[in-house]
Amino acid sequence: MPAPSIDFLRAAAAQQGVFIEDEDLPGVLAFLEVVLPRLAELERRLPPETPA
């Protein structure tokens, strides 16, 4: 799963009423680039009958 773009992160935060400083977004993106692939791998390892 690819990490979202900085523009997407900015828009998603604004939709939730959170306004992030532009200089913070690269840090959020770097975090997601590490975490999202690991979460996707864990999800692939779960048996199909595991409830979501």
N, C-alpha and C positions, 0 to 999 in steps of 0.2 A: 504494500500500500504506500503510494508516494505521499510525502508530506504536503500539506496545503501551501499555497503561495502566501506571501506576506499580505497581499491585498485581501485574500480570502480571510486570513486571521483578523485583520483590521475590521472587515465588514461583520464577521461573526461576533466579535467582541462588541461592536456597536449595537448589533441587534439585541444583545443581552444587557445593554445599558452600561457596558464597561468601555472606557476609553483608554487605550494603551498608548504610551509614548512610542513614537516610531523607533527610537533607539532600543526599546525593549523587545520589539518583534523579532529581530534576528536570533535572540536568545531563546525565545519561545519556539521558533522554527527549528533551531538546532536540537532542542529537547525532543520535539516531535519526531525529528528525523531518526533519533535513536530509539525512542519508545514505540512508535507505531509499527515498525517492522517486527519488533520482539513480541508485541501483542498479537500481531497477525500470525506469527509462528505458533504461539501458544494456542490460539484459536484453531489452527490447523491440526494440532495434536489432540484436541478434545474429541471424544467419541461423538458421532453425529446425534446420538440421542440425548446429549447433555442439554438441559434447558438453558435458554439464553437469559 
